[in-house]
Amino acid sequence: MVEPKRALTDEQMDRIISVLLRSGVLISALVVLVGGIFYLIRYGTAMPEYGVFRGEPADLRSVSGIVKDLLSLDSRVVIQFGLLLLVATPVARVAFSVLAFALQRDRTYVIVTLIVLGVLLYSLAGGGL
């Protein structure tokens, strides 16, 4: 006889979420560290020009630009990608929560979590009032 598939318990959900958050932070920290080391190797001896402000290049200000330039392995792109991973970590946590609550068949929490996910994605996409 085949047992029916059981939903995640609260403890299992908490454990998965904690691993997700820890992994996201550690991976992003590692990526930023590697990018920072490469940055120091390449630009560490350059004298800064404090009298001139140079903002980030346009391709480092958008998700698509960062992902597109990632194959170049430029140190600034790697650092930006690590920061992007750090920002994506709590979004992944909320997205996982939607899935977990759906498996538990808890409609109220699914709706509330979908609203939170929508607000997060809207704010990350640059939306504003």
C-alpha positions in Angstrom: 0.0 0.0 0.0 1.3 3.4 -1.0 1.2 6.1 1.7 -0.2 9.5 0.7 2.3 12.3 0.4 2.4 14.3 3.6 2.8 18.1 3.6 5.9 19.7 5.2 5.7 20.1 8.9 6.5 23.5 10.5 9.9 22.2 11.7 10.8 20.9 8.3 9.8 24.2 6.8 11.9 26.1 9.3 14.9 23.9 8.7 14.7 24.3 4.9 14.3 28.1 5.2 17.3 28.4 7.6 19.4 26.3 5.1 18.2 28.5 2.2 19.0 31.7 4.0 22.4 30.6 5.3 23.4 29.2 2.0 22.3 32.3 0.1 24.3 34.6 2.5 27.4 32.3 2.4 27.4 31.9 -1.4 26.9 35.7 -1.9 29.7 36.5 0.6 32.0 34.0 -1.2 31.2 35.5 -4.6 31.8 39.1 -3.3 35.1 38.0 -1.6 36.4 36.4 -4.8 35.4 39.5 -6.8 37.0 41.7 -4.2 40.3 39.8 -4.3 40.3 40.0 -8.1 39.5 43.7 -7.9 42.4 44.4 -5.5 44.8 42.4 -7.7 43.8 44.5 -10.8 43.2 47.9 -9.3 44.9 47.7 -5.8 47.8 49.9 -6.8 45.9 52.6 -8.6 45.7 56.0 -7.0 42.1 57.1 -6.4 40.9 60.4 -7.8 38.7 61.8 -5.1 38.1 65.1 -7.0 36.2 63.2 -9.8 33.0 61.3 -9.2 32.6 58.3 -11.4 29.4 56.3 -10.9 28.9 52.7 -11.8 28.7 51.9 -15.5 25.2 51.5 -16.9 25.6 47.7 -17.4 26.2 47.3 -13.7 23.0 49.0 -12.7 20.6 46.4 -14.0 20.1 42.7 -13.4 20.2 41.9 -17.2 23.4 43.9 -17.6 25.1 42.1 -14.6 24.1 38.7 -15.8 25.1 39.4 -19.4 28.5 40.7 -18.3 29.1 37.9 -15.8 30.9 35.8 -18.5 33.6 38.4 -18.8 34.6 37.7 -15.2 35.3 41.4 -14.6 35.9 41.9 -10.9 33.3 44.6 -10.6 30.7 42.5 -12.3 31.5 39.6 -9.9 31.0 41.8 -6.9 27.7 43.2 -8.2 26.5 39.6 -8.9 27.4 38.6 -5.3 25.3 41.6 -4.1 22.5 40.5 -6.4 22.6 37.0 -4.9 22.4 38.6 -1.4 19.3 40.6 -2.4 17.7 37.5 -4.0 18.1 35.4 -0.9 15.1 36.8 1.0 13.0 36.8 -2.2 13.8 33.1 -2.6 12.8 32.5 1.0 9.4 34.1 0.4 8.9 32.2 -2.9 9.7 28.9 -1.0 7.2 29.9 1.7 4.5 30.3 -1.0 5.2 26.7 -2.2 5.4 25.3 1.4 2.1 26.9 2.4 0.5 25.6 -0.8 1.7 22.1 0.0 0.1 22.5 3.5 -3.1 23.7 1.8 -3.1 26.9 3.9 -4.9 29.3 1.6 -4.7 32.3 3.9 -0.9 32.1 4.2 -0.5 31.5 0.5 -2.5 34.6 -0.3 -0.6 36.8 2.3 2.8 35.4 1.2 1.9 36.0 -2.5 1.1 39.6 -1.6 4.4 40.0 0.2 6.2 38.4 -2.8 4.4 40.8 -5.2 5.4 43.8 -3.1 9.0 42.6 -3.0 9.2 42.0 -6.7 7.5 45.3 -7.4 9.9 47.2 -5.3 13.0 45.4 -6.7 11.8 46.2 -10.2 12.0 49.9 -9.4 8.3 50.5 -8.8 7.3 53.4 -6.7 4.5 55.8 -6.0 
